[in-house]
Each structure stands twice: as C-alpha cells, then as structure tokens.
Amino acid sequence: MSFNLCDLPREEKALIEVDKAAAYAVWKERNGKLATAELDSSAFTGHQLEVFTKALAKYRTRP
C-alpha cells in the first residue's frame, strides 16, 4: 500500500510540514544548534502552534 502525499488536502499537508519542523527543531536542540526548540515556533499560530507543541513533546521523548 502506498500513500501519495500530493493527494492530501492542503490543511493536512500543512500539518505534516509542522510535524517535520518540530522534528527538525528537536534535532537542532539536541545538536547544540538551537537553544530551545520553542524558538522555531514563531512561524506558527493557532492550531498549527498547538500541533507543533505536541510534536515537540513527542520527539523529545524519543532517544
């Protein structure tokens, strides 16, 4: 089974990008390139900010 992300609605694509941004922010935080991952949250507002914050918690608990 394969999934084509291009077929998703624009809103779902945006949430995937928010999740990717959170993963990258945690990676930068762990590698000393960013003081805290929350500094990257300024690009998001509303629901996307909530998703970003939850994703940060998710990725921070992973080794």
Residue, then its C-alpha position, 0 to 999 in steps of 0.5 A: m500500500s502506498f500513500n501519495l502525499c500530493d493527494l492530501p488536502r492542503e490543511e493536512k499537508a500543512l500539518i505534516e510540514v509542522d510535524k517535520a519542523a518540530a522534528y527538525a527543531v528537536w534535532k537542532e536542540r539536541n545538536g547544540k544548534l538551537a537553544t530551545a526548540e520553542l524558538d522555531s515556533s514563531a512561524f506558527t499560530g493557532h492550531q498549527l502552534e498547538v500541533f507543533t507543541k505536541a510534536l515537540a513533546k513527542y520527539r523529545t521523548r524519543p532517544 
